[in-house]
Amino acid sequence: MAGTTVKINAADGGVFDGYLALPEGGSGPGLILAQEIFGLNRHMREIADLYAEEGYVVIAPDLFWRLSAGVELGYEGVDLERAFSFHERFGIDQGVNDINDAIRALRSRPECNGKVAVLGFDLGGRLAYLAAARLKIDAAVSYYAAELEKHLDEAHCVHCPIAFHFGAADGYTPPAVWEAVRGAFAGRADAEVYVYVGADHGFNNSERGSFDKAAATLAHSRTIGLLHRAIGPRYDLEALWEKHVECEFATRSADETMRTMVAEPYVNHVPVMTGGYGYRELYRFYKNHFIPRLPKDTRIVPISRTIGANTLVDEFLFCCTHDTEIDFMLPGVPPTGRYIEVPHIAVVHFRGNKVAHEHIYWEQATALVQLGLLDPRGLPVAGVETAKKLMDPSRPSNTLMASWSKEIN
């Protein structure tokens, strides 16, 4: 954990703790993180650290302090029973007041630029919504908020951007709930309601059996998108990616490349599963198997680029003469001396102003055909034609379909 404990003064007297996590740059927009019914436990502190990496000054207040300070619970057995007990005794209105005190404390910190959003999960998701309805905040995000339907009469009081994330298989928030939320915010361009097929309650929590990585990843991207639009920070992902690529292909420095990435990044070249998971493995990969194995005439030809909230997708041709064993792309294949042009896709995820991970795809069959390692006869594969058609879509289609030429137009 990278954060520290801070003290928050309650308006009605008393002091309670909060977990403070700061971004690498030291300052930025503020984010209040509202806990699940399991207290301010390790998982919540990890989420605070994650959003600090995204560029936010985060405070996660101990919202159970009036019942018992420092509650940290697991997700099964006695801990689960205690969590429900805390939930039953928790005063939701007082909880909103405590969040207001946390907001006041956050805005008073020199690291916070004054903009504040509230992000909450489960019980915290309900509190995030109520904070948007009752307090002066700049944005709110609610994850799988149980009992939200009890408060929809306050929807008209929400005057900031807001997003709701629900699991379609969540028994605590059945379809009637998220349909009611959609109805309450119908016509609001700044209100987003997302439902994740197959996802259950707690789908964002990696420590629970209901964790759904696909849903959690997509929900996080959507959350970051809303926060960026509402309170910032705003990063030039294209410039960040161009710098990373420059370090790989122009500067050709493993050290400089790693400086453009988060502390524990990963890269996966999907067709052959090369790359690395975590700093040490990925640094070894870049230093010994990627950068020194780039052919001398390597050339990247851009085709298209799509940029999202925290994701960039590049479509390009990787062109080179196979004059060295290209470990990362053609491991174990001795140099053939042949020139190849191979269509590629790079899906790049960012965390804050650093590259977090890359998924790189390419058409391996066309590479093998061009190198003379795969005979295309009788197989639904092509050689350099795949690259040529990508550059010139007017080139003939369906040439591998024998029936195409026999049909009468």
DRENVOVO-604406 format. One line per 2 residues: number of its first residue (from 0); their letters; for each residue x, y, z of C-alpha. Coordinates in pm, 1 decimal. Each point is the difference from the previous one (the first is absolute). Layout:
# DRENVOVO-604406
NUM> a> X Y Z  ...
//
This chain:
# DRENVOVO-604406
0> ma> 0.0 0.0 0.0  136.9 337.4 -101.8
2> gt> -240.8 221.5 193.3  -14.8 148.9 347.8
4> tv> -263.5 50.6 268.4  -150.0 345.8 41.7
6> ki> -239.5 139.5 258.3  -339.1 141.7 -101.8
8> na> -199.5 231.2 227.0  -370.5 -78.9 21.7
10> ad> -233.4 299.9 -9.7  -193.7 -130.0 302.8
12> gg> 314.7 -70.3 201.9  250.9 -280.9 -0.6
14> vf> 281.6 -101.6 -229.2  18.8 -294.1 -238.3
16> dg> 269.9 -149.8 -220.1  39.8 0.5 -372.7
18> yl> 245.7 -172.1 -230.3  179.5 256.0 -218.9
20> al> 165.7 -101.1 -325.7  183.9 257.7 -210.6
22> pe> 84.0 -2.9 -372.3  360.4 -14.1 -116.4
24> gg> -17.7 364.4 -106.6  -101.7 98.1 352.7
26> sg> -322.4 179.9 -88.7  -316.9 -33.6 -202.5
28> pg> -378.6 -25.5 16.4  -150.0 -146.1 317.5
30> li> -180.1 -330.9 37.0  -192.8 -126.8 301.5
32> la> -11.2 -381.2 8.3  -306.7 -136.7 180.7
34> qe> 43.5 -351.4 139.1  -191.6 -325.2 -26.8
36> if> -166.0 -149.4 309.3  332.3 -167.9 80.5
38> gl> 155.3 319.4 129.8  314.0 180.6 -102.5
40> nr> 184.9 -323.3 -66.9  300.1 -86.6 -214.9
42> hm> -204.4 -18.4 -318.6  -134.7 351.0 45.0
44> re> 347.3 134.1 68.1  122.9 -172.6 -316.6
46> ia> -273.9 173.8 -198.7  107.7 330.6 154.4
48> dl> 358.1 -67.9 -109.4  -121.2 -93.3 -348.6
50> ya> -185.3 327.6 -45.6  298.0 190.4 137.8
52> ee> 198.9 -156.6 -286.1  -270.9 132.6 -230.5
54> gy> 83.7 350.8 121.0  -247.4 59.4 283.2
56> vv> 47.3 119.3 356.6  -202.8 -268.9 176.6
58> ia> -147.3 -15.4 347.7  -181.6 -315.9 107.5
60> pd> -175.4 90.6 328.6  -73.3 -253.9 272.1
62> lf> -378.7 22.4 -25.2  -68.4 -254.5 277.2
64> wr> 185.9 208.0 259.3  -316.7 85.8 191.3
66> ls> -69.8 -372.1 47.6  358.2 -123.4 37.4
68> ag> 316.3 166.9 -123.9  239.9 -183.7 -226.4
70> ve> -232.7 -273.1 -130.4  177.3 -226.8 -250.4
72> lg> -193.3 -312.4 -96.3  33.0 -291.7 -237.3
74> ye> -276.7 -142.5 -216.1  -100.5 -331.2 157.2
76> gv> -118.4 -157.7 324.5  -0.4 214.1 312.5
78> dl> 139.7 300.6 -186.6  -290.3 -11.2 -243.6
80> er> -247.6 -15.9 287.2  169.1 298.4 167.8
82> af> -7.9 193.0 -326.8  -377.3 -41.1 -27.3
84> sf> -34.5 98.9 364.3  189.2 323.8 -61.5
86> he> -212.3 64.0 -306.6  -324.7 -44.1 195.1
88> rf> 114.6 242.3 272.4  154.0 254.9 -233.9
90> gi> -176.3 336.0 -21.4  -8.6 86.7 -368.7
92> dq> -80.7 368.0 53.4  280.3 39.3 252.0
94> gv> 227.0 -180.5 -244.4  -69.1 267.7 -261.2
96> nd> 86.5 264.5 259.3  328.7 -175.7 74.8
98> in> 78.3 -7.8 -371.4  -63.0 373.7 -6.2
100> da> 252.6 41.8 279.5  247.9 -210.9 -198.7
102> ir> -62.3 218.5 -307.2  67.8 310.3 207.7
104> al> 324.4 -154.8 126.7  102.1 -97.6 -351.5
106> rs> -66.6 341.6 -149.8  200.5 161.8 278.8
108> rp> 311.2 -198.1 -90.4  258.5 181.3 -213.1
110> ec> 33.2 -305.6 -226.7  -365.3 23.1 -110.5
112> ng> -87.1 244.7 -278.0  -353.7 48.5 133.7
114> kv> -182.9 -235.8 -235.0  -145.2 -301.1 186.8
116> av> -189.8 -312.0 -107.3  -138.9 -283.4 211.6
118> lg> 50.8 -363.0 -101.8  -170.4 -275.0 197.3
120> fd> -57.2 -374.7 2.6  -300.2 -188.5 141.9
122> lg> -101.8 207.1 305.2  246.6 258.9 -123.8
124> gr> -174.9 -1.4 -337.2  -321.7 110.9 168.8
126> la> 194.5 266.9 188.2  162.1 123.8 -322.2
128> yl> -344.5 48.1 -154.9  -133.2 177.3 310.1
130> aa> 309.1 219.9 9.9  -80.0 105.9 -356.6
132> ar> -357.1 78.8 101.7  72.6 179.1 327.4
134> lk> 353.0 139.6 -10.9  201.8 233.3 -219.6
136> id> 220.1 -235.8 -197.5  115.4 -5.8 -360.1
138> aa> -72.3 -364.7 -92.8  -106.3 -332.7 148.3
140> vs> 41.9 -366.1 -90.6  -206.1 -276.4 159.0
142> yy> 82.6 -371.0 -19.0  -270.2 -264.2 74.1
144> aa> -181.7 215.3 253.1  -252.2 -208.5 193.7
146> el> -319.7 172.9 119.3  50.3 282.6 -246.2
148> ek> -367.5 -19.2 -92.7  -89.5 146.8 341.5
150> hl> 152.5 334.4 -97.0  -95.7 53.5 -363.7
152> de> -235.5 279.8 99.2  319.3 205.1 42.3
154> ah> 120.5 -56.8 -356.1  -117.8 344.7 -106.2
156> cv> 242.0 149.5 254.8  304.9 -144.6 -178.2
158> hc> 163.8 281.4 -197.5  337.6 -154.3 -81.5
160> pi> 113.7 -276.6 -236.4  -73.0 -343.6 145.5
162> af> 50.7 -362.5 -102.4  -153.0 -320.9 132.5
164> hf> 148.6 -348.7 -44.6  -219.1 -307.8 57.5
166> ga> 53.6 -372.5 -41.2  -277.5 -168.7 -196.8
168> ad> 23.7 -305.3 230.5  1.1 203.6 323.2
170> gy> -284.4 -110.5 225.7  35.0 313.5 212.1
172> tp> -68.6 221.9 -301.8  -250.1 -188.6 -219.7
174> pa> -102.6 137.1 -341.2  -284.6 198.1 155.0
176> vw> 258.9 208.9 187.6  220.6 96.9 -290.3
178> ea> -300.7 53.9 -224.6  -138.1 236.0 265.2
180> vr> 334.1 184.1 7.5  -7.3 32.6 -377.5
182> ga> -350.4 136.6 21.0  91.4 247.5 272.1
184> fa> 283.1 140.7 -213.0  -165.7 -30.6 -341.5
186> gr> 99.2 283.0 -228.5  307.0 90.2 204.5
188> ad> 303.4 8.6 -228.9  231.6 11.8 302.1
190> ae> -145.7 -310.4 167.6  128.0 -343.2 -105.2
192> vy> -146.7 -337.4 100.6  201.1 -311.1 -87.3
194> vy> -102.7 -363.3 49.4  256.7 -281.7 -34.8
196> vg> -132.4 -330.6 -127.3  80.8 -291.0 230.2
198> ad> 155.6 222.8 266.9  -106.0 -46.8 362.9
200> hg> 8.4 222.3 307.7  356.1 104.3 81.2
202> fn> 127.3 -65.8 -353.0  270.6 264.6 41.5
204> ns> 152.0 -158.4 312.9  289.6 -230.2 -87.9
206> er> -10.7 -159.4 346.3  -355.0 -128.6 -39.5
208> gs> -125.2 -305.6 -184.0  -227.6 222.5 -204.4
210> fd> 292.8 188.3 -153.2  -47.8 43.4 -375.2
212> ka> 316.1 138.4 -156.9  -157.9 84.3 -334.1
214> aa> -283.7 195.3 161.1  234.7 167.7 248.7
216> tl> 240.8 110.1 -274.6  -274.4 143.9 -218.5
218> ah> -167.2 171.2 296.3  330.9 154.7 102.5
220> sr> 56.5 140.4 -349.4  -348.9 150.1 2.0
222> ti> 54.1 142.7 347.3  328.7 158.0 -104.5
224> gl> -171.4 143.6 -305.9  -265.8 172.5 209.5
226> lh> 250.8 126.8 256.0  232.4 136.6 -266.7
228> ra> -284.6 191.4 -163.3  -139.6 131.1 328.5
230> ig> 305.6 80.6 211.7  310.2 -108.6 -193.0
232> pr> 286.3 -60.2 -6.0  34.0 3.6 -375.7
234> yd> 291.6 -183.1 -156.0  120.9 -0.4 -359.1
236> le> -2.4 -377.9 -46.3  118.8 30.8 -358.5
238> al> 310.6 192.2 106.3  64.4 -245.9 281.7
240> we> -22.2 -294.0 -241.1  219.4 171.4 -260.0
242> kh> 266.4 53.5 267.3  -17.3 -367.3 100.9
244> ve> 35.9 -113.4 -362.8  288.2 243.9 -52.9
246> ce> 185.2 -155.6 294.6  -52.7 -346.6 -148.5
248> fa> 71.2 56.2 -367.7  208.0 321.9 -24.4
250> tr> 187.0 43.7 328.6  3.8 -379.6 40.8
252> sa> 44.0 20.1 374.6  -158.0 -246.6 241.1
254> de> 51.9 239.8 290.2  -169.1 290.3 -178.7
256> tm> -284.0 -225.4 -115.2  -70.6 -117.0 354.8
258> rt> -8.9 360.8 122.7  -309.8 54.2 -214.8
260> mv> -181.6 -281.9 183.3  -162.2 -55.2 339.5
262> ae> 193.4 -167.6 280.8  -124.1 -351.1 -83.9
264> py> -101.6 -7.6 -368.2  -46.8 -289.3 -234.3
266> vn> 17.1 -68.2 -373.2  -144.9 -299.1 -182.3
268> hv> 69.5 -70.2 -366.1  -307.6 -216.2 -36.0
270> pv> 84.9 -230.9 -295.9  318.2 -133.9 163.8
272> mt> -52.8 109.9 365.7  327.3 191.0 25.0
274> gg> 46.9 306.2 219.1  10.2 25.5 376.4
276> yg> -212.3 37.1 311.9  133.5 242.6 258.9
278> yr> 298.3 234.4 -12.7  287.0 -249.5 29.9
280> el> -129.3 -244.9 -260.7  -101.8 270.1 -245.2
282> yr> 329.4 188.9 36.9  188.3 -324.1 -74.2
284> fy> -221.6 -53.6 -304.8  55.5 350.2 -137.9
286> kn> 374.1 0.7 72.9  86.2 -346.6 -132.0
288> hf> -274.3 -116.7 -234.6  -186.0 296.9 -150.0
290> ip> 219.3 303.1 -59.5  321.4 -181.0 -105.6
292> rl> -204.5 -234.9 -222.4  -161.3 270.0 -209.8
294> pk> 115.0 -32.6 -363.6  210.0 291.9 -119.4
296> dt> -256.8 119.3 -255.6  -304.9 -33.0 225.0
298> ri> -274.6 235.2 -112.8  -344.1 68.7 149.2
300> vp> -268.6 111.4 -245.9  -303.1 144.2 181.2
302> is> -346.9 -92.4 -126.2  -239.7 130.1 266.1
304> rt> -10.5 108.5 361.6  -289.1 7.8 247.9
306> ig> 32.2 174.7 337.5  -232.1 -53.0 296.3
308> an> -1.5 109.6 362.5  291.2 -220.4 103.5
310> tl> 53.8 -213.7 -308.4  165.9 47.8 -336.6
312> vd> -33.3 -241.3 -291.7  254.8 17.1 -279.7
314> ef> -36.0 -177.3 -334.5  324.3 -15.4 -196.8
316> lf> 229.9 -198.1 -224.9  322.4 -138.9 146.5
318> cc> 248.2 -5.0 -286.8  355.7 -135.5 8.5
320> th> 257.2 -229.0 -149.5  31.8 -320.4 201.4
322> dt> 375.2 43.0 50.7  5.4 -105.5 366.9
324> ei> -195.2 -241.0 215.8  -297.6 211.5 107.0
326> df> -50.2 -151.5 344.6  -318.6 184.3 86.4
328> ml> -178.0 -81.8 -328.2  161.9 -306.4 -153.3
330> pg> 176.6 -175.5 288.0  224.6 -283.6 -109.2
332> vp> -7.9 92.4 -369.2  349.0 65.3 -143.8
334> pt> 36.6 304.5 -229.5  -129.5 -67.6 -351.5
336> gr> 106.3 330.9 -153.1  -351.9 51.6 -136.0
338> yi> -193.2 325.7 17.0  -342.4 -12.2 168.8
340> ev> -296.1 232.0 57.3  -228.8 -117.2 280.2
342> ph> -328.9 159.6 116.4  1.5 74.3 373.8
344> ia> -238.3 126.3 267.1  123.8 149.5 330.2
346> vv> -249.2 44.6 283.3  165.3 225.5 255.7
348> hf> -137.0 77.4 346.8  119.0 298.1 202.2
350> rg> -9.4 71.2 371.3  29.8 370.7 52.8
352> nk> 282.7 124.8 -222.7  176.0 -335.7 -34.0
354> va> -46.2 -309.0 -215.4  -149.0 -277.1 215.2
356> he> -13.3 -288.4 -244.4  -3.8 -93.9 -366.1
358> hi> -171.8 -279.2 -190.0  164.3 -34.9 -342.2
360> yw> -165.4 -206.5 -275.1  116.3 -79.6 -350.0
362> eq> -79.7 -231.1 -288.9  257.4 -273.1 59.3
364> at> -104.4 -212.0 -297.6  82.2 274.7 -249.3
366> al> 342.2 44.6 162.2  74.4 -371.6 -31.8
368> vq> -117.8 -6.9 -361.9  220.0 298.0 -88.9
370> lg> 300.6 -167.8 165.5  -57.0 -320.7 -196.0
372> ll> -73.4 -194.5 318.7  -364.2 -72.5 -79.2
374> dp> -134.0 -126.3 -332.2  -326.9 186.5 -62.9
376> rg> -128.3 -255.7 -251.5  -320.9 -155.7 126.5
378> lp> -7.5 223.0 308.1  -214.5 308.5 68.1
380> va> 307.1 223.0 36.0  172.9 263.3 -212.0
382> gv> 339.6 162.4 -23.9  89.2 364.9 -48.3
384> et> -340.9 49.6 -163.0  -146.4 51.1 348.1
386> ak> 217.6 306.5 49.6  -58.0 130.2 -352.4
388> kl> -377.8 -19.6 36.9  15.9 172.9 337.6
390> md> 167.6 293.6 -173.5  -224.7 -19.2 -308.2
392> ps> -350.0 -130.1 83.0  -95.8 4.0 -369.8
394> rp> 219.5 -307.0 -59.8  -202.4 -317.7 -67.9
396> sn> -191.1 -154.2 289.7  -95.7 -365.9 50.4
398> tl> 290.3 -139.4 -204.1  27.4 -297.1 238.5
400> ma> -366.8 -91.8 -51.0  -8.2 -244.8 -292.7
402> sw> -376.0 39.2 -39.3  22.4 377.9 -37.7
404> sk> 127.4 -3.4 -357.9  -253.1 -264.2 -105.3
406> ei> -308.4 191.7 109.2  -207.4 196.2 -248.5
408> n> -23.7 366.2 95.9
//
